[in-house]
Amino acid sequence: MRQMVIGLAVLALSACAQMPAQNAAHPEKAPNEVISFELPPDSLGARDAQLTTVLAKAGALAAAQPQPTVILVTALGQDFAYLNQAVWKGVPAQQAARVSLENRTAGLGQPYRVSIRTLQ
């Protein structure tokens, strides 16, 4: 009986070891997603110059896509003005019609995030 229990335990452990691990922190990106990244809370509070540069580069990346794009900014309402302005700095005026910016209010404990997706 003891050998059977040990055998079942070994079988169960070996079956679990062969299952592919899923990382909930980095789910598979959507086929039309160009990039998605979280914003570090400490840099946002300080209006860090490097964060402003990264946000402008995200705007430039969105504008450089061959298809029209949507930039989705997830944050608290009080931070949208800063985030939107930083993103729009990177979008050239002649490309602005092909880029839309959407704001989504972050829920409790939800990280601030910027996502760029092409329209299909």
C-alpha positions as semicolon CSV with decimal commas, in nm:
position;residue;x (nm);y (nm);z (nm)
1;M;0,000;0,000;0,000
2;R;0,279;0,241;0,091
3;Q;0,456;0,174;-0,241
4;M;0,135;0,245;-0,428
5;V;0,089;0,581;-0,251
6;I;0,452;0,676;-0,320
7;G;0,410;0,568;-0,683
8;L;0,098;0,783;-0,722
9;A;0,274;1,080;-0,562
10;V;0,572;1,045;-0,797
11;L;0,338;1,010;-1,095
12;A;0,142;1,320;-0,992
13;L;0,458;1,526;-0,941
14;S;0,607;1,418;-1,272
15;A;0,284;1,501;-1,455
16;C;0,280;1,848;-1,299
17;A;0,642;1,908;-1,392
18;Q;0,563;1,850;-1,759
19;M;0,282;2,105;-1,772
20;P;0,384;2,437;-1,929
21;A;0,404;2,717;-1,679
22;Q;0,176;3,012;-1,737
23;N;0,296;3,350;-1,623
24;A;-0,002;3,561;-1,515
25;A;0,214;3,873;-1,497
26;H;0,290;3,858;-1,870
27;P;-0,011;3,721;-2,053
28;E;0,016;3,666;-2,425
29;K;-0,021;3,994;-2,608
30;A;-0,305;4,051;-2,850
31;P;-0,212;4,019;-3,218
32;N;-0,270;4,391;-3,276
33;E;-0,076;4,504;-2,966
34;V;0,244;4,688;-3,049
35;I;0,364;4,740;-2,691
36;S;0,226;4,755;-2,340
37;F;0,412;4,863;-2,029
38;E;0,347;4,958;-1,667
39;L;0,442;5,295;-1,528
40;P;0,650;5,297;-1,208
41;P;0,448;5,484;-0,943
42;D;0,750;5,662;-0,796
43;S;0,853;5,817;-1,129
44;L;0,498;5,929;-1,198
45;G;0,466;6,108;-0,867
46;A;0,790;6,296;-0,927
47;R;0,705;6,372;-1,293
48;D;1,038;6,213;-1,376
49;A;1,203;6,347;-1,693
50;Q;1,291;5,994;-1,805
51;L;0,928;5,889;-1,779
52;T;0,825;6,191;-1,985
53;T;1,078;6,087;-2,249
54;V;0,953;5,727;-2,252
55;L;0,593;5,844;-2,289
56;A;0,690;6,071;-2,580
57;K;0,868;5,778;-2,745
58;A;0,553;5,570;-2,701
59;G;0,362;5,841;-2,886
60;A;0,623;5,841;-3,164
61;L;0,605;5,461;-3,186
62;A;0,228;5,475;-3,221
63;A;0,256;5,738;-3,495
64;A;0,516;5,533;-3,682
65;Q;0,284;5,235;-3,730
66;P;0,155;5,174;-4,085
67;Q;-0,202;5,133;-3,953
68;P;-0,398;5,378;-3,738
69;T;-0,330;5,321;-3,368
70;V;-0,494;5,360;-3,031
71;I;-0,291;5,453;-2,725
72;L;-0,469;5,338;-2,410
73;V;-0,356;5,507;-2,088
74;T;-0,477;5,346;-1,765
75;A;-0,429;5,571;-1,462
76;L;-0,614;5,777;-1,203
77;G;-0,802;6,080;-1,332
78;Q;-0,571;6,335;-1,172
79;D;-0,275;6,202;-1,375
80;F;-0,431;6,196;-1,722
81;A;-0,336;6,555;-1,810
82;Y;0,035;6,491;-1,751
83;L;0,036;6,147;-1,915
84;N;-0,163;6,255;-2,221
85;Q;0,053;6,564;-2,274
86;A;0,373;6,357;-2,250
87;V;0,243;6,100;-2,499
88;W;0,123;6,364;-2,749
89;K;0,468;6,531;-2,743
90;G;0,600;6,235;-2,940
91;V;0,327;6,232;-3,206
92;P;0,423;6,444;-3,508
93;A;0,146;6,687;-3,608
94;Q;0,115;6,535;-3,958
95;Q;0,051;6,191;-3,804
96;A;-0,190;6,301;-3,529
97;A;-0,502;6,208;-3,726
98;R;-0,393;5,843;-3,734
99;V;-0,343;5,819;-3,357
100;S;-0,619;5,823;-3,099
101;L;-0,570;5,841;-2,726
102;E;-0,807;5,676;-2,482
103;N;-0,807;5,706;-2,104
104;R;-0,922;5,434;-1,870
105;T;-0,948;5,495;-1,497
106;A;-0,738;5,251;-1,297
107;G;-0,915;5,044;-1,038
108;L;-0,800;4,987;-0,682
109;G;-0,460;4,818;-0,689
110;Q;-0,447;4,823;-1,070
111;P;-0,113;4,944;-1,208
112;Y;-0,082;5,244;-1,435
113;R;-0,027;5,117;-1,790
114;V;0,024;5,241;-2,144
115;S;-0,077;5,014;-2,432
116;I;-0,044;5,078;-2,804
117;R;-0,263;4,879;-3,042
118;T;-0,315;4,901;-3,414
119;L;-0,666;4,911;-3,552
120;Q;-0,750;4,612;-3,767
